[in-house]
Amino acid sequence: MVSRPGQGTRIGARTGGPLLPAAADRSPLRRAALVHQAEAFLLEVLAAGYNPAEAEAAFRAALDRWRALAAKLLSPGNESPGAALRGSHDPAVSLLAARFPKLSAGCVWKSRSRAASAG
């Protein structure tokens, strides 16, 4: 599930690693949106007084950090990434829990009863 302010919440199949979604939709519009976000970031940091080399180095450092975190999450001994919702009686949550294994292969839906989550 991905939630973005002003864009809603989307549920979709995850074909990439955790934290790094795969580019299932390779449409020109999607790519243009990504370029626009990169340009907005670049304009923001240039206006703050950084030079392009500093912006590139910062982006590469952040990307390396995400890759290392993803590798750590997938290392042997770690639990599968999962989702946990507590205290909801919404029928949509029950439906999502029932369909979760098909929607997000490789992830685990963990649910707790009210008694277990109280203790």
N, C-alpha and C positions, 0 to 999 in steps of 0.2 A: 504494500500500500504506500502511496506517495501522496502527501498532503502539501499543497502550496497555497499560501494566502491569495485569495482572489481567483484561484483556478480550481478549487475543489479538491476532492480526494479521489484518486484513481487506484483501481486494483487491476493488476495485470500479471501475466506470466513473466517470471524472472528467468532470463536465459543467460545473464551475465553473473559475475560474482557478487557477493554481498557488498553493498555500499557503492558499487560501480555498475549501474544498470547497463544492459546491453542495448545496442542501437537497433532494435527490432524494426523501427520505422525509419527508413533512410530517405524520407522525402526531402525535397529541396527546401520546403518551408521549415521543417524541423532544423535543418542545418543552418538556415538563415537566422532562425531564432537563437541558436547557439552562438553564432558569430556576433549577433547583436548584443548578447549578454557579455561576451568577451570584450567587445568594444566599450561597453558601458563601464566595465571594471577598469579597463585601461584608461579611459578618460578620467575616471574618479581618482586613480592613483597618480596620474600625471598632474592633475589639478592640485593634488596634495603635495606636489614637489618631488615625487620619485621619478627616476628616469626609466626608460623602457627596459634596460638591463636588470634593474632592481625588481621591476614588476615581473619579468620573466623568471628570475631566480625565486621569487616568492611563490609564484604559481607552481613551479617545478617542485619546490620543497613541500608545498601543500599536497600535491599529487603523489609524491613519494610517500608522504605520511599516510595518505589514504590507502595506497597499495600495501604498505607494511601492515596496517591495521586489518585489511582484508585477508592478507596471508596469515596473520595471527589467528583470526577467527576461523579459518579453514584448517588450521593445523590439527593433527591428531590429538584427541583428548578433549577438545573443545566441543561443547554442545552445538547442535545445529542452530542457526539463527531462528528465532521464533517470534511470536506475537502473544501478548497477554492482555486481556481486557478483564476487568473485575467490576462487579457490582451492576452490570447492565441486564435489564430484562427486555431489551429491545429485540424483537423478532429478527431484525436484520443481522444482529450479532450472532444469533443462533444459526441463521442461514449461512453466514460467512464461516462459522466454525465447521459446519457440515461440509462446505465446499473447499475449505482451505487447502487440504492436501492436493487437490487438482489444480488450484490456482497458483500455488507457490511450492513447486516441487523442491525438495531438499530442505524445506523449513518445517518447523514443528509448531503446532498449535497447542499451547499449554493452558489448561483451564483448571480452576480451583473451585471447590465448593465454598459456599459462604462460611461454613464452619472452619475449613482449612485456612481461608484467608484471614479469619479473625484471630487466629492463634499465631 
